[in-house]
Amino acid sequence: MKLCNLSMLRNWKGKSPVTRVRSYLSGRTLCTATGGLEEEERHYVTTPIFYVNAAPHVGHLYSAVIADYLHRYKVMRGVRSKFSTGTDEHGLKIQQAADRAAKEPLRFCTEVSGQFKHLFKKCDVSYTDFIRTTEERHRRAVEHFWTVLQDRGFIYKGSYEGWYSTPDESFLTASQVGDATDPDGRAVKISLESGHKVEWMKEENYMFRLSEFRSPLQRWLKENAEVIQPKRFRHAVLQWLQDDLPDLSVSRQQSRLQWGIPVPGDPEQTVYVWLDALINYLTVAGYPRDHSHWWGVAHHVVGKDILKFHAVYWPAFLLAAGLPLPRTIFVHSHWTVEGQKMSKSRGNVVDPLERSRSFTTDGLRYFLLRQGVPDSDCDYYDDKVVKLLNTELADSLGGLLNRCTARTLNPTQVYPHFCVECFPSHPAASGDGGRAVSEDYRMLDSVCALPSLVEQHYEGLQAYKALEVIAGCVRQTNGFLQRHAPWKLDRRNPEELRWLDTVLHVSLECLRIYGTLLQPIVPQLADKLLSRLGVGLQERFWGNLQFLARQRGGVCPFEGRTLGPESGVLFSRLERPKEIKGESKRSKKA
Ligand SMILES: Nc1ncnc2c1ncn2[C@@H]1O[C@H](COP(=O)(O)OP(=O)(O)OP(=O)(O)O)[C@@H](O)[C@H]1O
């Protein structure tokens, strides 16, 4: 077992009662600070499963890359991480979309599900599990779950009467419905939340005793203040729990909905699509057989549009089934287009595959995670993407790498030596030989503090804050290089050469830290950067984030090592592509 450094100890926020310390270098094992007892840590992150009534858009990719970076971050920490995504394939909307496309529903679903898979592959979404709700393993899980709820007395046959929104596949209380007029001027009722038309529905079906769960849910939220993040969404859920919480219809008559899973023992009824869909998280965990390994450590990433399903219905179903509740429900806001939610049914979508070709996969991932703020909606437009990527990836980060590794400055192409007399660990200790100035020490402080700040933001699913602090440090390092202008130093003078090498060593150390921290967000770009620096695959874990060890008398394994081969610019400056300009104009006219 290798030793962990102090910052790891300080930063580790394990949930077990004993102080847990990760041996990051060994990757998988975990020991306790008290006795070396080995234990394994697990993490299970999910995206919503995506409804296959139309092709994916940028909003879907956003949910997927949030879960992906969390998964990659956990893997970097040596945690055993499971990451599931997939497609939600039952329901009236799919039945109708398949009819419109004149295709068998399953064939239609297979095609659209394939588009999601293809997108995720192209965009490096490194899921470990992909589930389709039309799979046999899922049908078995739903049937079992239903039977458990029924056996425990939480499902009864009743009659549902009330408002129903087919586009949202959801039931609404009177307070959630408002008046509007349709395009033909007729008075209609709409869902106040989604704006979709609702209809009055009356039919016999199965009801779930949701009304019994108000207090348990309130208690759960009270005792677990962090379970719903960010906070404003927790408040929204608490508010819903103050309102009416009537029993929930959990089946539809088969005559109205054929495309779904039949209710066990009653083929005249089809399981409500949301109950069916939510169970996917259990199916992936192995339910009903051996799910306990993963189920207790589940973290859901969801858009705010489906918060109620995940934070009210889903925990109520789980409590009724006697199963543990998710650890976190992380909620994000929406990408909008000219102020309106980007959505399949509105058709105002931005094609993520096309954008990943124009801006590169990492460019698009970086943009979404740097600009997407969980708390509030964000308008998407291409100019913003181009500006951000040119500034932060091409000029700032790419420029820094380019300058530090250029043959003119570094003709031997090695990770240069650090001279501690030129840059001692503390300014006061600098004798005549010290050449660093106070801004340089401020930069070192920022870079030293960076891993723990980034950790905090990654753990809290606030990637934009992590990327903001990284971008700030990159700017500081560029300033450091500019200030000392190593290109003006005379290599023939040994003293100047020592300082030149030190400036480059410090800059490469900074770049190594940035590249390592950026891996979950921009995996290809980070790989290119770290490979150029000659950092091996086993040297890219969280435990390799010791910065500038040489200054504190430690050993830097990279010093004197040959740099990796040159492989072109890190990130090429972007032009605004013509075809995207055309599309933006079209969407403006619409
Ligand atoms: N505009 C968006 N911004 C961010 N995430 C989104 C957006 N649209 C969808 N998502 C993500 O996808 C999930 C499921 O969305 P859904 O499949 O209902 O997409 P949609 O485009 O809103 O579809 P529809 O228009 O048919 O309701 C959301 O909960 C969220 O995680």
The ligand as an SDF file (V2000), in Angstrom:
LIG
                    3D

 31 33  0  0  0  0  0  0  0  0999 V2000
  -33.4180   21.7940  -22.7780 N   0  0  0  0  0  0  0  0  0  0  0  0
  -32.8360   20.9210  -21.9600 C   0  0  0  0  0  0  0  0  0  0  0  0
  -31.8080   21.3120  -21.1990 N   0  0  0  0  0  0  0  0  0  0  0  0
  -31.1930   20.4530  -20.3720 C   0  0  0  0  0  0  0  0  0  0  0  0
  -31.5420   19.1690  -20.2560 N   0  0  0  0  0  0  0  0  0  0  0  0
  -32.5600   18.7160  -20.9890 C   0  0  0  0  0  0  0  0  0  0  0  0
  -33.2650   19.5600  -21.8850 C   0  0  0  0  0  0  0  0  0  0  0  0
  -34.2200   18.8290  -22.4840 N   0  0  0  0  0  0  0  0  0  0  0  0
  -34.1270   17.5890  -21.9830 C   0  0  0  0  0  0  0  0  0  0  0  0
  -33.1290   17.5090  -21.0930 N   0  0  0  0  0  0  0  0  0  0  0  0
  -32.6940   16.3330  -20.3340 C   0  0  0  0  0  0  0  0  0  0  0  0
  -33.3510   15.1810  -20.8310 O   0  0  0  0  0  0  0  0  0  0  0  0
  -34.2790   14.6880  -19.8660 C   0  0  0  0  0  0  0  0  0  0  0  0
  -35.4770   14.1100  -20.5310 C   0  0  0  0  0  0  0  0  0  0  0  0
  -35.9660   15.0090  -21.4350 O   0  0  0  0  0  0  0  0  0  0  0  0
  -37.0260   14.6110  -22.5430 P   0  0  0  0  0  0  0  0  0  0  0  0
  -36.6850   13.3300  -23.2190 O   0  0  0  0  0  0  0  0  0  0  0  0
  -38.3770   14.7600  -21.9770 O   0  0  0  0  0  0  0  0  0  0  0  0
  -36.6610   15.7430  -23.5860 O   0  0  0  0  0  0  0  0  0  0  0  0
  -37.5200   16.8940  -24.1920 P   0  0  0  0  0  0  0  0  0  0  0  0
  -36.7820   17.4630  -25.3420 O   0  0  0  0  0  0  0  0  0  0  0  0
  -37.9290   17.8360  -23.1050 O   0  0  0  0  0  0  0  0  0  0  0  0
  -38.7400   16.0840  -24.7570 O   0  0  0  0  0  0  0  0  0  0  0  0
  -40.2230   16.5380  -24.9700 P   0  0  0  0  0  0  0  0  0  0  0  0
  -40.1840   17.8250  -25.7300 O   0  0  0  0  0  0  0  0  0  0  0  0
  -40.7620   15.3930  -25.7440 O   0  0  0  0  0  0  0  0  0  0  0  0
  -40.7980   16.6880  -23.5770 O   0  0  0  0  0  0  0  0  0  0  0  0
  -34.5230   15.8910  -18.9770 C   0  0  0  0  0  0  0  0  0  0  0  0
  -34.9560   15.5780  -17.6920 O   0  0  0  0  0  0  0  0  0  0  0  0
  -33.1330   16.4480  -18.8950 C   0  0  0  0  0  0  0  0  0  0  0  0
  -32.3470   15.6090  -18.0750 O   0  0  0  0  0  0  0  0  0  0  0  0
  1  2  1  0
  2  3  1  0
  2  7  2  0
  3  4  2  0
  4  5  1  0
  5  6  2  0
  6  7  1  0
  6 10  1  0
  7  8  1  0
  8  9  2  0
  9 10  1  0
 10 11  1  0
 11 12  1  0
 11 30  1  0
 12 13  1  0
 13 14  1  0
 13 28  1  0
 14 15  1  0
 15 16  1  0
 16 17  2  0
 16 18  1  0
 16 19  1  0
 19 20  1  0
 20 21  2  0
 20 22  1  0
 20 23  1  0
 23 24  1  0
 24 25  2  0
 24 26  1  0
 24 27  1  0
 28 29  1  0
 28 30  1  0
 30 31  1  0
M  END
$$$$
